[in-house]
Amino acid sequence: MTTTQARQDSLGEATLGELAEGLRGELIRPSDPSYDDARSIWNAAHDKKPALIVRCKGVADVIRAVEFARSEGLTLAVRGGGHSIPGFSTTDGGIVIDLAPMNSVRIDPDRRRIVAQGGCTWGDVDAEAQAFGLAVTGGLVSSTGVAGFTLGGGIGWLVRKAGLACDNLVGADVVTADGRYLHTSETENPELLWALRGGGGNFGVVTSFEFKAYEVGPTVFAGLVFYPGDRAADVLRGFGTAAAGAPDDLSLAINLTTAPPLPFLPEEVHGKPIVAVLGMWSGQPEAGDAATRPFRELAPVVADLFGPMPYNAMQTLLDPLFPRGLRNYFRSAFFADLGPTTVDALVAAHAAVPNGLSELHVHHLGGAMGRVPSNATAFGTRDREYILNVVARSEDAAGYDAAVDWARSAGSSLDPSAASYVNFTGETNEDIVRASYPAATYQRLVSVKNTYDPTNLFHLNQNIKPASA
């Protein structure tokens, strides 16, 4: 008998019937026709079978599901609707709170505020906010979930102009482990808000996020430029020099990858190592060409696709490269500069890439993100100019282990002790979590955990253990 079946049988039909009757949403069980579709997640590396899935239509459903998980001793997974690289949004034999039906977005253009429910993706948010010429730092892929992205930090194309997504979180509604429904802001439960700004999903189910928004778009100057793979070292060195004087309106990244078979790339480079510089100028579009030009002349150009485009086009530009159903594993490391040792390590990791789906992202930080005081939020690392995000992927199980091994090696090649970014960490253990936060921040997070989740009901995350654990 499977873990899922055993847990299902132990709950009893009357108990489950009572739960179902109390929901406005849907209770899905393994015997239901929709179960296999409902249990699947974006990251195919995790194929788990929960005993129950609650598709919530509102806060009352979330409260009911949290209370049920607590009373029945069920492992609880919360699915905000995004990518869940480590697989935290599902579980074997436990209960999944699926917030996907809760995906409404409300815009207050006068106050420049965006309110998004916990099941929203950034595609949902951008579609509404751009109708009013507003935006906040969102995911680089539009299917990224607002919840996980924000709670772990949130690095995107507005990070230098507006800071992290969590820096702009000004309020949230949260269902805590004891079933309470709390609003948090700078004046209401402010310590909880501090912890939500980078402390992950440790403190409850966030059913609504309120963000400070910025005037961005509808047109930005953005895109990508490709360089030959054998010029990666030149591109990295030149990028570091040019980035030192970059204004806040310019956010950029380098992608060490394999050339996809796309029509805008010459056929002779398809399937070969290639380097792309991607980015967005969010100032006046007419100034974008000059602002981005130093990054578009770093080596002989294979293809230059920078130009004026809608903000939402840039926000969805990478979507075709990150489809649902691949096996994904990510690693990350913050670092200070693109010096010779770092460049050599990145070039070596690129040369060792296990397949054409796996790649290295080097994202330039600083700007508004770097000016936020280190103790203002729970986000752990503000004093590094760059982050390496290692994206390891495979189409099936056959190549997955090799991709994971490569990612672990590449992720530690810059500095084995470097702090990680919790949103780009494909696994969890206490050492990784502790290394992601300064010691004082971590202890403060433990204190918040003690207050709002002393029994560690919410432990499927980059877990901050309460003192009782």
C-alpha positions as CSV (number, residue, x, y, z in Angstrom):
1,M,0.0,0.0,0.0
2,T,1.4,3.4,-0.9
3,T,1.9,6.3,1.6
4,T,-0.9,8.2,-0.2
5,Q,-3.4,5.4,-0.1
6,A,-2.6,4.6,3.5
7,R,-3.1,8.2,4.6
8,Q,-6.3,8.5,2.5
9,D,-7.7,5.4,4.2
10,S,-6.8,6.6,7.7
11,L,-8.8,9.8,7.3
12,G,-12.2,8.2,6.7
13,E,-15.0,9.1,4.3
14,A,-17.0,11.0,6.9
15,T,-14.0,13.2,7.8
16,L,-13.3,13.9,4.1
17,G,-16.9,14.6,3.4
18,E,-17.1,17.2,6.1
19,L,-14.0,18.9,4.7
20,A,-15.4,18.9,1.2
21,E,-18.7,20.3,2.3
22,G,-17.0,23.2,4.1
23,L,-15.1,24.3,1.0
24,R,-16.2,26.8,-1.7
25,G,-13.4,25.4,-3.8
26,E,-12.7,21.8,-4.7
27,L,-11.3,18.8,-2.8
28,I,-9.5,16.5,-5.1
29,R,-8.6,12.9,-4.1
30,P,-6.5,10.2,-5.8
31,S,-9.7,8.5,-7.1
32,D,-10.9,11.6,-8.9
33,P,-10.4,11.9,-12.7
34,S,-8.7,15.3,-12.3
35,Y,-6.2,14.0,-9.7
36,D,-3.2,13.4,-12.0
37,D,-3.5,16.7,-13.7
38,A,-4.0,18.5,-10.3
39,R,-1.0,16.9,-8.6
40,S,1.4,17.7,-11.4
41,I,3.7,20.7,-11.1
42,W,5.8,22.8,-13.5
43,N,9.0,21.1,-12.4
44,A,8.8,17.4,-13.6
45,A,11.7,16.4,-11.4
46,H,9.2,16.0,-8.6
47,D,6.5,13.4,-9.2
48,K,4.6,13.1,-5.9
49,K,1.2,11.9,-4.8
50,P,-0.6,13.9,-2.1
51,A,-3.5,12.3,-0.3
52,L,-5.6,15.5,-0.8
53,I,-5.5,18.6,-2.9
54,V,-7.6,21.6,-1.9
55,R,-8.1,24.1,-4.8
56,C,-9.0,27.2,-2.8
57,K,-11.4,29.8,-4.1
58,G,-10.9,32.2,-1.2
59,V,-9.4,32.8,2.3
60,A,-12.1,30.7,4.0
61,D,-10.9,27.6,2.0
62,V,-7.3,28.3,3.0
63,I,-8.2,28.6,6.7
64,R,-10.2,25.4,6.5
65,A,-7.4,23.5,4.8
66,V,-4.7,24.7,7.3
67,E,-6.9,23.7,10.2
68,F,-7.5,20.3,8.7
69,A,-3.8,19.7,8.1
70,R,-3.0,20.7,11.6
71,S,-5.8,18.6,13.3
72,E,-5.1,15.5,11.2
73,G,-1.3,15.7,11.4
74,L,-0.9,16.0,7.6
75,T,2.3,17.2,5.9
76,L,1.2,20.5,4.3
77,A,2.4,21.9,1.0
78,V,1.4,25.3,-0.4
79,R,1.3,25.8,-4.1
80,G,1.2,29.4,-5.3
81,G,1.0,28.6,-8.9
82,G,4.7,29.0,-10.0
83,H,7.8,26.9,-10.6
84,S,8.7,25.3,-7.2
85,I,12.2,24.3,-8.2
86,P,12.8,22.2,-5.0
87,G,9.4,20.7,-5.2
88,F,8.0,22.3,-2.1
89,S,4.5,22.7,-3.7
90,T,3.7,19.0,-3.5
91,T,4.1,16.1,-1.1
92,D,3.6,12.3,-0.8
93,G,0.7,11.4,1.4
94,G,0.0,14.9,2.7
95,I,-2.3,17.8,1.7
96,V,-1.7,20.4,-1.0
97,I,-3.2,23.9,-0.6
98,D,-3.5,25.0,-4.3
99,L,-4.0,28.7,-4.6
100,A,-4.2,28.8,-8.4
101,P,-7.9,29.8,-8.5
102,M,-7.1,32.8,-6.4
103,N,-5.5,34.8,-9.1
104,S,-7.2,38.2,-9.2
105,V,-5.2,41.5,-9.4
106,R,-6.4,44.9,-8.3
107,I,-4.7,48.1,-9.4
108,D,-4.9,51.5,-7.6
109,P,-3.3,53.8,-10.1
110,D,-3.7,56.9,-7.9
111,R,-1.7,55.4,-5.1
112,R,0.5,53.3,-7.4
113,R,-0.4,50.1,-5.7
114,I,-0.8,46.5,-7.0
115,V,-2.8,43.9,-4.9
116,A,-2.3,40.4,-6.2
117,Q,-3.8,37.2,-4.7
118,G,-1.6,34.3,-3.7
119,G,-2.2,32.2,-6.8
120,C,-1.2,34.9,-9.3
121,T,1.7,34.6,-11.7
122,W,3.7,37.6,-12.9
123,G,1.8,37.3,-16.2
124,D,-1.4,38.0,-14.4
125,V,0.1,41.0,-12.6
126,D,1.8,42.5,-15.7
127,A,-1.3,42.2,-17.8
128,E,-3.3,44.3,-15.4
129,A,-0.6,46.7,-14.2
130,Q,0.5,47.7,-17.7
131,A,-3.0,48.9,-18.5
132,F,-2.1,51.7,-16.2
133,G,1.6,52.0,-17.1
134,L,2.7,50.5,-13.8
135,A,5.0,47.6,-12.8
136,V,7.0,46.2,-10.0
137,T,10.0,43.9,-10.1
138,G,8.7,40.6,-11.4
139,G,9.9,37.2,-12.6
140,L,12.0,36.8,-15.8
141,V,9.5,34.2,-17.0
142,S,5.8,35.2,-16.8
143,S,4.7,31.8,-15.4
144,T,6.7,32.5,-12.3
145,G,4.5,32.6,-9.2
146,V,4.2,35.9,-7.4
147,A,4.2,34.3,-4.0
148,G,7.4,32.2,-4.0
149,F,9.2,34.8,-6.0
150,T,8.4,37.6,-3.6
151,L,8.8,35.7,-0.3
152,G,12.3,34.7,-1.3
153,G,13.4,38.1,-2.6
154,G,12.5,38.6,-6.2
155,I,15.2,39.5,-8.8
156,G,14.0,40.7,-12.2
157,W,14.5,43.4,-14.9
158,L,13.5,46.2,-12.5
159,V,15.8,45.2,-9.7
160,R,18.2,48.1,-10.1
161,K,15.5,50.7,-10.6
162,A,13.0,49.5,-8.0
163,G,14.8,46.9,-5.8
164,L,13.6,43.4,-5.2
165,A,10.0,42.4,-5.3
166,C,10.1,42.0,-1.5
167,D,11.5,45.5,-1.0
168,N,8.2,46.8,-2.5
169,L,5.9,44.6,-0.5
170,V,4.0,47.0,1.7
171,G,1.3,44.7,3.0
172,A,0.1,41.2,3.0
173,D,-2.8,39.0,4.2
174,V,-1.6,35.8,5.9
175,V,-3.3,32.6,7.3
176,T,-1.0,31.4,10.1
177,A,-0.5,27.9,11.4
178,D,-3.2,28.3,14.1
179,G,-5.8,29.4,11.5
180,R,-5.7,33.1,12.2
181,Y,-6.1,35.5,9.4
182,L,-3.8,38.5,9.8
183,H,-3.0,41.6,7.9
184,T,0.6,42.8,8.0
185,S,2.0,46.2,7.1
186,E,4.5,48.7,8.6
187,T,1.9,49.4,11.3
188,E,0.2,46.0,11.7
189,N,2.2,43.0,12.7
190,P,5.3,44.7,11.3
191,E,7.7,42.0,12.4
192,L,5.8,39.5,10.3
193,L,6.1,41.8,7.3
194,W,9.8,42.0,7.8
195,A,10.1,38.2,7.8
196,L,7.9,37.9,4.6
197,R,10.4,40.1,2.8
198,G,12.9,37.4,2.0
199,G,12.2,34.8,4.7
200,G,10.3,32.4,2.3
201,G,7.1,30.5,3.0
202,N,7.9,29.8,6.6
203,F,5.3,31.9,8.4
204,G,1.9,31.1,6.8
205,V,-0.1,31.1,3.6
206,V,0.0,34.5,2.0
207,T,-3.3,35.0,0.4
208,S,-2.8,38.5,-0.9
209,F,0.3,40.7,-1.6
210,E,0.2,44.5,-1.8
211,F,3.1,46.2,-3.8
212,K,4.4,49.7,-4.3
213,A,4.4,50.2,-8.1
214,Y,6.4,52.3,-10.5
215,E,5.7,54.1,-13.8
216,V,7.2,51.7,-16.4
217,G,6.3,51.3,-20.0
218,P,4.3,50.7,-22.0
219,T,7.5,50.8,-24.2
220,V,10.9,50.0,-22.9
221,F,14.3,49.5,-24.7
222,A,15.2,45.9,-24.2
223,G,16.2,42.6,-25.8
224,L,19.3,40.5,-26.1
225,V,22.5,40.4,-28.1
226,F,24.4,37.2,-29.0
227,Y,28.2,36.6,-29.1
228,P,30.2,33.6,-30.1
229,G,30.7,31.1,-27.3
230,D,34.5,31.2,-27.7
231,R,34.5,34.9,-26.8
232,A,32.8,34.3,-23.4
233,A,35.8,35.5,-21.4
234,D,36.0,38.8,-23.4
235,V,32.2,39.3,-23.0
236,L,32.4,38.7,-19.2
237,R,35.4,41.0,-18.7
238,G,33.9,43.7,-20.8
239,F,30.5,43.4,-19.1
240,G,32.2,43.9,-15.7
241,T,33.9,47.1,-16.9
242,A,30.7,48.5,-18.5
243,A,28.5,47.6,-15.6
244,A,30.5,49.6,-13.1
245,G,29.0,52.8,-14.4
246,A,25.5,51.5,-15.3
247,P,22.6,53.7,-14.2
248,D,19.7,52.4,-12.1
249,D,17.4,52.3,-15.1
250,L,19.5,49.6,-16.7
251,S,19.3,45.9,-15.5
252,L,21.2,43.3,-17.4
253,A,22.3,39.7,-17.3
254,I,24.7,37.4,-19.2
255,N,23.5,34.0,-20.3
256,L,26.2,31.3,-21.0
257,T,24.2,28.9,-23.0
258,T,23.7,26.8,-26.2
259,A,22.4,28.5,-29.3
260,P,18.8,27.4,-29.9
261,P,17.6,26.6,-33.5
262,L,15.8,29.9,-33.9
263,P,15.5,31.8,-37.1
264,F,17.2,35.0,-35.9
265,L,20.4,33.1,-35.3
266,P,22.6,31.8,-38.2
267,E,22.2,28.1,-38.8
268,E,25.9,27.5,-38.3
269,V,25.8,28.4,-34.6
270,H,22.7,26.3,-33.8
271,G,23.5,23.8,-31.0
272,K,26.9,25.4,-30.3
273,P,28.0,27.4,-27.2
274,I,26.9,31.0,-27.3
275,V,26.8,34.0,-25.0
276,A,23.8,36.3,-24.7
277,V,23.6,39.6,-22.9
278,L,20.0,40.3,-22.0
279,G,18.5,43.4,-20.4
280,M,16.1,46.3,-20.2
281,W,16.4,50.0,-20.1
282,S,13.3,51.3,-18.2
283,G,14.0,55.0,-18.7
284,Q,12.9,57.0,-21.7
285,P,13.0,54.6,-24.6
286,E,14.8,57.1,-26.9
287,A,17.8,57.0,-24.5
288,G,17.9,53.2,-24.5
289,D,20.1,52.7,-27.5
290,A,23.0,54.8,-26.0
291,A,22.6,53.3,-22.6
292,T,22.8,49.7,-23.8
293,R,25.4,50.1,-26.5
294,P,28.4,49.4,-24.3
295,F,27.0,46.0,-23.7
296,R,26.3,45.4,-27.4
297,E,29.9,45.9,-28.5
298,L,31.7,43.5,-26.2
299,A,32.8,41.1,-29.0
300,P,31.9,40.3,-32.6
301,V,28.1,40.2,-32.7
302,V,26.2,37.1,-33.9
303,A,22.8,38.9,-33.6
304,D,21.6,42.1,-31.9
305,L,17.9,42.0,-31.0
306,F,17.8,45.1,-28.7
307,G,15.2,47.7,-29.5
308,P,12.0,49.4,-28.4
309,M,9.4,46.9,-27.3
310,P,6.4,46.6,-25.0
311,Y,7.3,46.0,-21.4
312,N,5.1,42.9,-21.4
313,A,7.0,41.6,-24.4
314,M,10.2,41.7,-22.5
315,Q,8.5,40.0,-19.5
316,T,7.5,37.1,-21.7
317,L,10.6,37.0,-24.0
318,L,12.1,33.9,-22.2
319,D,8.8,32.0,-21.8
320,P,9.3,29.6,-24.7
321,L,12.6,28.5,-23.2
322,F,11.1,27.5,-19.9
323,P,8.2,25.2,-20.7
324,R,6.3,23.1,-18.2
325,G,7.4,19.4,-17.9
326,L,11.2,19.6,-17.9
327,R,13.3,18.4,-15.0
328,N,14.8,21.4,-13.3
329,Y,17.5,21.9,-10.7
330,F,18.9,25.3,-9.8
331,R,21.9,26.5,-7.7
332,S,23.1,30.0,-7.0
333,A,25.9,32.1,-5.5
334,F,26.4,35.8,-4.9
335,F,29.8,37.3,-5.8
336,A,31.5,40.6,-5.8
337,D,33.0,41.2,-9.3
338,L,33.9,39.7,-12.7
339,G,37.6,39.4,-11.9
340,P,40.0,37.0,-13.6
341,T,39.4,34.0,-11.3
342,T,35.6,34.4,-11.5
343,V,35.7,34.7,-15.3
344,D,37.9,31.5,-15.6
345,A,35.5,29.6,-13.4
346,L,32.5,30.7,-15.4
347,V,34.1,29.8,-18.7
348,A,35.1,26.4,-17.4
349,A,31.6,25.7,-16.2
350,H,30.2,26.7,-19.5
351,A,32.6,24.4,-21.3
352,A,31.4,21.5,-19.1
353,V,27.6,22.1,-19.6
354,P,26.0,18.6,-19.7
355,N,23.3,19.4,-22.4
356,G,21.8,22.1,-24.5
357,L,19.1,22.9,-22.0
358,S,21.5,23.8,-19.1
359,E,23.0,27.2,-18.7
360,L,24.6,29.9,-16.5
361,H,22.9,33.2,-15.7
362,V,25.0,36.1,-14.3
363,H,22.7,38.9,-13.2
364,H,24.0,42.4,-12.4
365,L,22.6,43.6,-9.1
366,G,23.2,46.8,-7.1
367,G,21.3,50.0,-7.8
368,A,18.2,50.4,-5.7
369,M,18.5,46.8,-4.3
370,G,22.0,47.6,-2.9
371,R,20.9,50.8,-1.2
372,V,18.3,49.1,1.1
373,P,19.7,48.7,4.6
374,S,20.8,45.2,5.4
375,N,18.4,44.9,8.4
376,A,15.4,46.5,6.7
377,T,14.2,43.1,5.3
378,A,14.9,39.4,5.8
379,F,16.6,39.2,2.4
380,G,20.2,38.1,3.2
381,T,22.7,39.6,0.7
382,R,22.8,43.2,-0.4
383,D,26.5,43.9,-0.7
384,R,27.3,41.8,-3.9
385,E,27.2,43.2,-7.4
386,Y,26.4,39.9,-9.0
387,I,24.6,36.6,-8.6
388,L,25.2,33.4,-10.5
389,N,22.1,31.3,-11.2
390,V,22.9,27.8,-12.5
391,V,20.1,26.4,-14.5
392,A,20.4,22.6,-14.9
393,R,17.7,20.9,-16.9
394,S,16.9,17.7,-18.8
395,E,14.0,16.4,-20.9
396,D,13.8,13.1,-19.0
397,A,15.3,11.2,-16.1
398,A,18.2,9.8,-18.1
399,G,20.2,13.0,-18.1
400,Y,19.0,14.6,-14.9
401,D,21.6,13.3,-12.5
402,A,24.5,14.5,-14.7
403,A,22.8,17.9,-14.9
404,V,22.5,18.1,-11.1
405,D,26.1,17.1,-10.6
406,W,27.2,19.8,-13.0
407,A,25.1,22.4,-11.3
408,R,26.4,21.6,-7.9
409,S,30.0,21.9,-9.2
410,A,29.3,25.1,-11.1
411,G,27.5,26.7,-8.1
412,S,30.4,26.1,-5.8
413,S,33.2,27.0,-8.3
414,L,33.2,30.7,-7.5
415,D,33.3,30.4,-3.7
416,P,32.1,27.2,-1.9
417,S,31.1,29.3,1.1
418,A,29.2,32.0,-0.9
419,A,25.7,32.9,0.2
420,S,22.9,31.3,-1.9
421,Y,19.7,32.9,-3.1
422,V,16.8,30.8,-1.6
423,N,14.7,31.2,-4.7
424,F,17.4,29.6,-6.8
425,T,18.3,26.6,-4.6
426,G,17.1,23.3,-5.9
427,E,17.4,21.5,-2.6
428,T,17.3,22.3,1.1
429,N,19.3,21.6,4.2
430,E,20.0,23.6,7.3
431,D,23.5,24.6,6.2
432,I,22.3,26.1,2.9
433,V,19.5,28.0,4.7
434,R,21.8,29.4,7.4
435,A,24.4,30.4,4.8
436,S,21.7,32.4,2.9
437,Y,21.2,34.9,5.8
438,P,23.5,36.9,8.1
439,A,23.6,35.3,11.6
440,A,21.6,38.1,13.2
441,T,18.9,38.0,10.4
442,Y,18.6,34.2,10.8
443,Q,18.1,34.5,14.6
444,R,15.5,37.2,14.1
445,L,13.7,34.9,11.6
446,V,13.7,32.1,14.2
447,S,12.1,34.5,16.6
448,V,9.3,35.2,14.1
449,K,8.9,31.5,13.4
450,N,8.5,30.9,17.1
451,T,5.7,33.4,17.2
452,Y,3.7,32.4,14.1
453,D,4.6,28.7,13.5
454,P,6.1,27.2,16.7
455,T,5.3,23.6,15.6
456,N,6.8,24.0,12.1
457,L,3.6,23.2,10.3
458,F,5.0,25.2,7.3
459,H,8.2,23.2,6.8
460,L,8.1,22.5,3.1
461,N,10.3,25.5,2.2
462,Q,13.8,26.7,2.8
463,N,13.1,26.0,6.4
464,I,13.7,28.3,9.3
465,K,13.3,25.9,12.2
466,P,11.5,27.2,15.4
467,A,13.3,26.8,18.7
468,S,11.1,23.9,19.6
469,A,12.3,21.9,16.7
